[in-house]
Structures are given as structure tokens and as C-alpha cells.
Amino acid sequence: MKELYLMRHGQTLFNQLHRIQGASDSPLTPQGITDAQEVGHYFEQINLTFDHAYASTQERASDTLENITDQPYTRLKGLKEWHFGVFEGQSEQLNPQNDPIRHSYGDFFVPFGGESDIQVQQRMNQTLTEIMEKPDHKRVLAVSHGDACFVFLKKWLPFEEIQKQVPNFHNCCILKFAYSNKEFKFIEAINVKQI
């Protein structure tokens, strides 16, 4: 059985300012850097090492990974955040209400130059499956983004279970999955700040 540790990047300036990030970028805050370093210390304390590491091509994800470990890693566009079109950089107050059935923004952002939840989910699933199918990939760390990780998690865990098992999906939260036969099984959420 293989293991995937899928992590949300550290806190950024846009997180702090409550702005929509998506495909745009903003730098890690001092808190974001400290939190990522704490994750690195946690991995060292429990003697957890990774065969391979990956990050989104966005600066905030790769900077997070570089504050966790100095091991070589690969940047992949498939791990990027949900593209929110013209809403990017704007206040989070402009986000629409989640669809109560899908628990998502659905395809709201598509007419505005963005992606749908299904497009992001398929992109994340394809990318992470390709990673885990590679030889010598028994334990992998991948740093991505909040909404991209959430829609990926929704593919493998019902929303009601997400509410129970992942009540706090903060920056630097880690989602641990087992992987076998092209399927992911959610194991646990790890919030190092709460350990």
C-alpha cells in the first residue's frame, strides 16, 4: 500500500487579506513560513521521510515545500489551485454561495474565465494518480492548495464524512491517503499546529 501526504500551502498575504487567490499568487507571510517549518520539524520528529516530493507550480506551494524539506522536488501544473477567472485578487466576499447539494461553487466561475469544480477535481485526480503510479513512489509528499485539495478529497470521501473527519482545513493541513489500484482512501487529516 502506497501513501500520499497531500498538503495545503502555508498562509499567504492574500489569505491574510481575505482575497481570492486561485491561479494568481501572493507570497507566504512570516506565519506561513513558520508553519511550514513546523511541519518539517514534525516530520523529522516522527522520522517520516518521502521517496518523492511534488508542488504546484505556484510560488506559495513551492515556497512551502522548500520550508519543509531540502529534498529535490518536481513542480507540476496539475496541482495548481482552482482558477477563479476575473474574481482573482478580489475580496472573498464576492465568492458565490456554495451549491447546497454539491457543496461547491460548481461551474459558477466558468463564464468568467475560470474552471468548474469537476475540471479541477479531474485535473487533481489525474495528476495525483500519475504520480502514485510511478515506480519507487511508496510515500509521496505533494503541496497544493485549499480548494484544489478539497475537491480532490470530495471525490474519495462523502461530504458528511469530510465534515466529521476534516473539521479544520487550515493552511499547512495535511491529508493522508492510502493508494492502491488507482484508488485513494482517506486515512486522516494532520494539523501540526494542533498536535
C-alpha positions, 0 to 999 in steps of 0.5 A, a space after each residue: 500500500 502506497 501513501 500520499 501526504 497531500 498538503 495545503 500551502 502555508 498562509 499567504 498575504 492574500 489569505 491574510 487579506 481575505 482575497 481570492 487567490 486561485 491561479 494568481 499568487 501572493 507570497 507566504 507571510 512570516 506565519 506561513 513560513 513558520 508553519 511550514 517549518 513546523 511541519 518539517 520539524 514534525 516530520 523529522 520528529 516522527 522520522 517520516 521521510 518521502 521517496 518523492 516530493 511534488 508542488 504546484 507550480 505556484 510560488 506559495 506551494 513551492 515556497 512551502 515545500 522548500 520550508 519543509 524539506 531540502 529534498 529535490 522536488 518536481 513542480 507540476 501544473 496539475 496541482 495548481 489551485 482552482 482558477 477563479 477567472 476575473 474574481 482573482 485578487 478580489 475580496 472573498 466576499 464576492 465568492 458565490 454561495 456554495 451549491 447546497 447539494 454539491 457543496 461547491 461553487 460548481 461551474 459558477 466561475 466558468 463564464 468568467 474565465 475560470 474552471 468548474 469544480 469537476 475540471 479541477 477535481 479531474 485535473 487533481 485526480 489525474 495528476 495525483 494518480 500519475 504520480 502514485 503510479 510511478 515506480 519507487 513512489 511508496 510515500 509521496 509528499 505533494 503541496 497544493 492548495 485549499 480548494 484544489 485539495 478539497 475537491 480532490 478529497 470530495 471525490 474519495 470521501 462523502 461530504 458528511 464524512 469530510 465534515 466529521 473527519 476534516 473539521 479544520 482545513 487550515 493552511 499547512 493541513 495535511 491529508 493522508 491517503 492510502 493508494 492502491 489500484 488507482 484508488 485513494 482512501 482517506 486515512 486522516 487529516 494532520 494539523 501540526 499546529 494542533 498536535 
